[in-house]
Amino acid sequence: MGFHLRKSIKLGKFFKINKTKKGYSITVGGKNLKFTLNDKKKLTASLPGTGISYDTNLGKKDSKK
């Protein structure tokens, strides 16, 4: 276990920017539906309070030869 510090900046009712030790993320949405995009080009859509979410990578897949 370690000590974690998260900084959040709310910009309006439905828009938030989070800064963590590992990077940034942007969250758009409210109580019914949320979309989160982080600096690793991963998009998460979730229904808060239900445990239902969907993750997808938006970046190109690396083709290794």
C-alpha positions as a LaTeX table, in Angstrom:
\begin{tabular}{lrrr}
\hline
Residue & $x$ (\AA) & $y$ (\AA) & $z$ (\AA) \\
\hline
Met1 & 0.00 & 0.00 & 0.00 \\
Gly2 & 1.10 & 3.50 & $-0.66$ \\
Phe3 & 0.00 & 7.07 & $-0.34$ \\
His4 & $-2.00$ & 8.37 & $-3.33$ \\
Leu5 & $-2.92$ & 11.95 & $-4.13$ \\
Arg6 & $-5.49$ & 12.87 & $-6.76$ \\
Lys7 & $-6.15$ & 16.40 & $-7.94$ \\
Ser8 & $-9.45$ & 17.14 & $-9.63$ \\
Ile9 & $-10.59$ & 20.32 & $-11.32$ \\
Lys10 & $-14.31$ & 20.67 & $-12.01$ \\
Leu11 & $-15.18$ & 22.79 & $-15.03$ \\
Gly12 & $-18.93$ & 23.09 & $-14.92$ \\
Lys13 & $-21.49$ & 20.54 & $-13.88$ \\
Phe14 & $-20.50$ & 17.70 & $-16.24$ \\
Phe15 & $-16.77$ & 18.17 & $-16.98$ \\
Lys16 & $-13.81$ & 17.22 & $-14.74$ \\
Ile17 & $-10.03$ & 16.93 & $-15.26$ \\
Asn18 & $-8.12$ & 14.54 & $-12.97$ \\
Lys19 & $-4.34$ & 14.60 & $-12.38$ \\
Thr20 & $-2.72$ & 11.56 & $-10.80$ \\
Lys21 & 0.85 & 10.38 & $-10.42$ \\
Lys22 & 0.46 & 8.26 & $-13.57$ \\
Gly23 & $-1.14$ & 10.88 & $-15.83$ \\
Tyr24 & $-4.27$ & 12.78 & $-16.74$ \\
Ser25 & $-7.88$ & 11.86 & $-17.44$ \\
Ile26 & $-10.94$ & 13.79 & $-18.57$ \\
Thr27 & $-14.42$ & 12.83 & $-17.38$ \\
Val28 & $-17.62$ & 14.01 & $-19.05$ \\
Gly29 & $-21.05$ & 13.11 & $-17.75$ \\
Gly30 & $-23.24$ & 13.07 & $-14.71$ \\
Lys31 & $-25.20$ & 10.70 & $-12.53$ \\
Asn32 & $-26.62$ & 8.56 & $-15.34$ \\
Leu33 & $-23.75$ & 8.12 & $-17.81$ \\
Lys34 & $-20.02$ & 8.91 & $-17.68$ \\
Phe35 & $-17.30$ & 8.91 & $-20.33$ \\
Thr36 & $-13.63$ & 8.97 & $-19.30$ \\
Leu37 & $-10.64$ & 9.44 & $-21.61$ \\
Asn38 & $-7.11$ & 9.12 & $-20.23$ \\
Asp39 & $-3.67$ & 9.96 & $-21.61$ \\
Lys40 & $-3.14$ & 6.35 & $-22.72$ \\
Lys41 & $-6.02$ & 6.73 & $-25.23$ \\
Lys42 & $-8.38$ & 4.49 & $-23.30$ \\
Leu43 & $-12.09$ & 5.37 & $-23.30$ \\
Thr44 & $-14.40$ & 4.11 & $-20.56$ \\
Ala45 & $-18.20$ & 4.46 & $-20.62$ \\
Ser46 & $-19.98$ & 3.60 & $-17.38$ \\
Leu47 & $-23.33$ & 3.69 & $-15.64$ \\
Pro48 & $-22.48$ & 4.92 & $-12.11$ \\
Gly49 & $-23.88$ & 2.89 & $-9.25$ \\
Thr50 & $-24.57$ & $-0.21$ & $-11.36$ \\
Gly51 & $-21.09$ & $-1.63$ & $-11.83$ \\
Ile52 & $-21.63$ & $-1.72$ & $-15.60$ \\
Ser53 & $-18.85$ & $-0.27$ & $-17.76$ \\
Tyr54 & $-17.23$ & $-0.67$ & $-21.18$ \\
Asp55 & $-13.54$ & $-0.03$ & $-21.97$ \\
Thr56 & $-11.89$ & 0.39 & $-25.36$ \\
Asn57 & $-8.50$ & 1.52 & $-26.63$ \\
Leu58 & $-8.58$ & 4.38 & $-29.15$ \\
Gly59 & $-4.94$ & 4.22 & $-30.27$ \\
Lys60 & $-3.49$ & 2.19 & $-33.08$ \\
Lys61 & $-2.55$ & $-1.38$ & $-32.32$ \\
Asp62 & 1.18 & $-2.03$ & $-32.54$ \\
Ser63 & 2.05 & $-4.62$ & $-35.15$ \\
Lys64 & 5.12 & $-6.53$ & $-34.01$ \\
Lys65 & 7.16 & $-8.37$ & $-36.61$ \\
\hline
\end{tabular}
